[in-house]
């Protein structure tokens, strides 16, 4: 098996469409989809923490509907 030195490694894929992956771009771009997923994960985690604290929107709505 052949080993390569750290200076001989290929560059990390940095871009989609020639633009940095983490750039905050507006519109229908791969970067926007990455940010959408990140923000959705943060929102989901926030709701889980809110629910663990005892403030469940879903439970309250189901309780109101069951009357």
C-alpha positions as YAML, in Angstrom:
chain: A
units: angstrom
residues:
- id: 1
  name: UNK
  ca: [0.00, 0.00, 0.00]
- id: 2
  name: UNK
  ca: [1.31, 3.39, -0.95]
- id: 3
  name: UNK
  ca: [1.25, 6.30, 1.53]
- id: 4
  name: UNK
  ca: [1.31, 9.96, 0.69]
- id: 5
  name: UNK
  ca: [2.77, 12.83, 2.62]
- id: 6
  name: UNK
  ca: [0.38, 15.42, 4.05]
- id: 7
  name: UNK
  ca: [1.56, 18.00, 1.51]
- id: 8
  name: UNK
  ca: [0.64, 15.68, -1.36]
- id: 9
  name: UNK
  ca: [-3.04, 15.25, -0.41]
- id: 10
  name: UNK
  ca: [-5.73, 16.43, -2.82]
- id: 11
  name: UNK
  ca: [-7.46, 19.70, -1.92]
- id: 12
  name: UNK
  ca: [-10.73, 19.51, -0.01]
- id: 13
  name: UNK
  ca: [-13.80, 20.07, -2.19]
- id: 14
  name: UNK
  ca: [-14.62, 23.64, -1.27]
- id: 15
  name: UNK
  ca: [-17.23, 24.84, -3.71]
- id: 16
  name: UNK
  ca: [-20.58, 24.20, -5.32]
- id: 17
  name: UNK
  ca: [-20.96, 26.06, -8.60]
- id: 18
  name: UNK
  ca: [-17.65, 27.77, -7.87]
- id: 19
  name: UNK
  ca: [-18.93, 29.30, -4.59]
- id: 20
  name: UNK
  ca: [-17.98, 28.43, -1.01]
- id: 21
  name: UNK
  ca: [-20.34, 25.81, 0.51]
- id: 22
  name: UNK
  ca: [-20.93, 27.84, 3.67]
- id: 23
  name: UNK
  ca: [-21.67, 31.13, 1.92]
- id: 24
  name: UNK
  ca: [-25.08, 32.46, 2.91]
- id: 25
  name: UNK
  ca: [-26.69, 32.87, -0.52]
- id: 26
  name: UNK
  ca: [-30.28, 33.74, -1.30]
- id: 27
  name: UNK
  ca: [-32.27, 31.82, -3.90]
- id: 28
  name: UNK
  ca: [-32.40, 28.23, -5.09]
- id: 29
  name: UNK
  ca: [-28.79, 27.26, -4.51]
- id: 30
  name: UNK
  ca: [-27.14, 24.25, -2.85]
- id: 31
  name: UNK
  ca: [-25.85, 26.62, -0.16]
- id: 32
  name: UNK
  ca: [-29.41, 27.71, 0.67]
- id: 33
  name: UNK
  ca: [-30.44, 24.08, 1.13]
- id: 34
  name: UNK
  ca: [-27.51, 23.47, 3.49]
- id: 35
  name: UNK
  ca: [-28.50, 26.50, 5.58]
- id: 36
  name: UNK
  ca: [-32.16, 25.45, 5.50]
- id: 37
  name: UNK
  ca: [-31.24, 22.06, 6.96]
- id: 38
  name: UNK
  ca: [-29.02, 23.60, 9.63]
- id: 39
  name: UNK
  ca: [-31.68, 26.07, 10.74]
- id: 40
  name: UNK
  ca: [-34.37, 23.37, 10.72]
- id: 41
  name: UNK
  ca: [-32.21, 21.21, 12.99]
- id: 42
  name: UNK
  ca: [-31.69, 24.13, 15.38]
- id: 43
  name: UNK
  ca: [-35.46, 24.80, 15.42]
- id: 44
  name: UNK
  ca: [-36.26, 21.16, 16.07]
- id: 45
  name: UNK
  ca: [-33.77, 21.01, 18.94]
- id: 46
  name: UNK
  ca: [-35.21, 24.25, 20.33]
- id: 47
  name: UNK
  ca: [-38.72, 22.80, 20.28]
- id: 48
  name: UNK
  ca: [-37.55, 19.61, 22.00]
- id: 49
  name: UNK
  ca: [-35.93, 21.64, 24.77]
- id: 50
  name: UNK
  ca: [-39.07, 23.80, 25.06]
- id: 51
  name: UNK
  ca: [-41.18, 20.63, 25.33]
- id: 52
  name: UNK
  ca: [-38.89, 19.17, 28.02]
- id: 53
  name: UNK
  ca: [-39.32, 22.39, 29.99]
- id: 54
  name: UNK
  ca: [-43.07, 21.69, 30.11]
- id: 55
  name: UNK
  ca: [-44.35, 24.12, 27.47]
- id: 56
  name: UNK
  ca: [-45.69, 21.77, 24.81]
- id: 57
  name: UNK
  ca: [-47.62, 23.50, 22.04]
- id: 58
  name: UNK
  ca: [-48.68, 20.16, 20.56]
- id: 59
  name: UNK
  ca: [-49.96, 18.83, 23.91]
- id: 60
  name: UNK
  ca: [-51.87, 22.07, 24.57]
- id: 61
  name: UNK
  ca: [-53.51, 22.00, 21.12]
- id: 62
  name: UNK
  ca: [-54.54, 18.36, 21.51]
- id: 63
  name: UNK
  ca: [-55.92, 19.13, 24.99]
- id: 64
  name: UNK
  ca: [-58.04, 22.01, 23.62]
- id: 65
  name: UNK
  ca: [-59.34, 19.85, 20.73]
- id: 66
  name: UNK
  ca: [-60.36, 17.02, 23.10]
- id: 67
  name: UNK
  ca: [-62.92, 19.23, 24.92]
...
